[in-house]
Amino acid sequence: MMGSGQKKPYIFLAMAALIAAFLSFIGNSIAWHISVIDAFPGMMILYAICLAGIGIKWILDKIGVLKKLPTFAWIMLVGLLITLPGFPGSEIVVAYTKKVAFLAVCTPILAYAGIAVSKELSRLKKVGWRIAIVSLFVWLGAFLGAAVLAQILIVLLGL
Amino acid sequence: MAEKSILEKLRPYIKLHIAIIIIIVISEIIGVLKFKVWIAMITLFPMLYAVVLGLIISPKILGKVIEPLKKLVSEEEVKIASPFIIGSLSPLAAKYGVLVGPHVPMMIKYGIPLIAQNFAATIGTILIGLPVGLLLGLRREAVGASFDICREPALAVISERYRLDSPEGLGTLGVYICGTVYGTIWWAFVGSTLGSVLGRVFHPLALAMACGPGSASMMTACSAAMSLVFTEIKDAILAFAVASNLISGVIAVYYDSLVTLPLADKLYYVLKPVLVRSEEGKGVK
């Protein structure tokens, strides 16, 4: 069942990424009214970045370097490098990938996550209402703590 | 014969994706919704409906009641869904990369607040989370629940210091599970409401950075919601949230074990006599 995912993890990842890229077209055209034709080049650039990142991870795993860094980090690094101001062709990459709405790329992830997380519902029942309420305040505290210090520093530094 | 067995093998994958397509189409048709509640703006968007729809069509909820739904999404489909999350994160990683790249010069300019605010986030979790936990009747669990936003690094730190089945560990694990189930929804709520309310006084980029301390999906939900509030600079909002998320991921384990966990532990003994004095005689555990 999950054998295909474990035997050839890189190929599985590349295929799952391709499926997700196609699923993103749904949202891109329905909610953001960007036609599939307009979004296609940008989506293919994003997918090429994915393949480059997966390829880097594959090679590094083989030679046993930086094994702790996840594929996600390598994909992001490739995307970041080729869009740095001054990188040859960076404007073209930025212009095309703008046609792929950020939110449209997120929807497939959360659809999978919703189905997968349903396993955790029974564990959630055991957590208890106190922790469930505290969790909301813990996250709120994280946001406020970070926002307040960032704001103070931005004002102090005159940014 | 061989062909049939391949089809049999693919069946749960096809069924899963029929369900996924249905969820996405419904979510995207509903689209972005904005509500004004007093001075706050609450923003709802497709990824939130997708996670809720995914949860409720599961065999544990609606599948129990509606027979055809259980046939489409059974325990087997639920099991094979997880590996696809990592796969579908790849295009998002690429999108993040191309969002951050053009903003790198701007990030260097804002480097000090961008890095420093991550250290304040976990102080915020303790200052708010610990007293609330104590007032609600938690004891040592409150220390584990509040010394971090409780994602994977926190689980690692708490299990090494106290074990995961200690009261402290159960506090961390509890918040972790809550985060997995409804963390995205709450962070989207925080991102849109506090983004719209505090945005009148705070620098939008300060608020964008503050979306960073949680998991990647919490940060995504928070910054996505906020990008719908500050539409003119939406790319910068997303880029700064991503950068903050990366930095917090790098510092989490070291900072948690050296600073925030000892701090939460100390503060517990300071706050407990103040906040739970009245219960002392009742012999509460």
Interface residues (C-beta under 8 A of the other chain):
Chain A: M1 M2 G5 F12 L13 M15 A16 A17 I19 A20 A21 L23 S24 I26 G27 I30 A31 M43 L46 Y47 I49 C50 G53 I54 T71 F72 A73 I75 M76 L77 V78 G79 L80 L81 I82 T83 L84 P85 F87 S90 V93 V94 T97 V100 F102 L103 A104 V105 C106 T107 P108 I109 L110 A111 Y112 A113 G114 I115 A116 V117 S118 K119 E120 L121 S122 R123 L124 V127 G128 R130 I131 A132 I133 V134 S135 L136 F137 V138 W139 L140 G141 A142 F143 L144 G145 A146 A147 V148 L149 A150 Q151 L153 I154 V155 L157 L159
Chain B: K9 P12 L16 H17 A19 I20 I21 I23 I24 V25 S27 E28 I29 G31 V32 F45 P46 M47 L48 A50 V51 V52 L53 G54 L55 I57 S58 P59 K60 I61 V73 E76 E77 V78 K79 I80 A81 S82 P83 F84 I85 I86 G87 S88 L89 S90 P91 L92 A93 A94 K95 Y96 G97 V98 L99 V100 G101 P102 V104 P105 K109 Y110 I112 P113 L114 A116 Q117 N118 F119 A120 A121 T122 I123 G124 T125 I126 L127 I128 G129 V132 G133 L136 G137 L138 E141 A142 A145 S146 I149 C150 G171 G174 V175 I177 C178 G179 T180 V181 G183 T184 W186 W187 V190 L194 L198 F202 H203 L205 A206 L207 M209 A210 C211 G212 P213 G214 A216 S217 M218 T220 C222 A224 S227 K234 L238 V242 S244
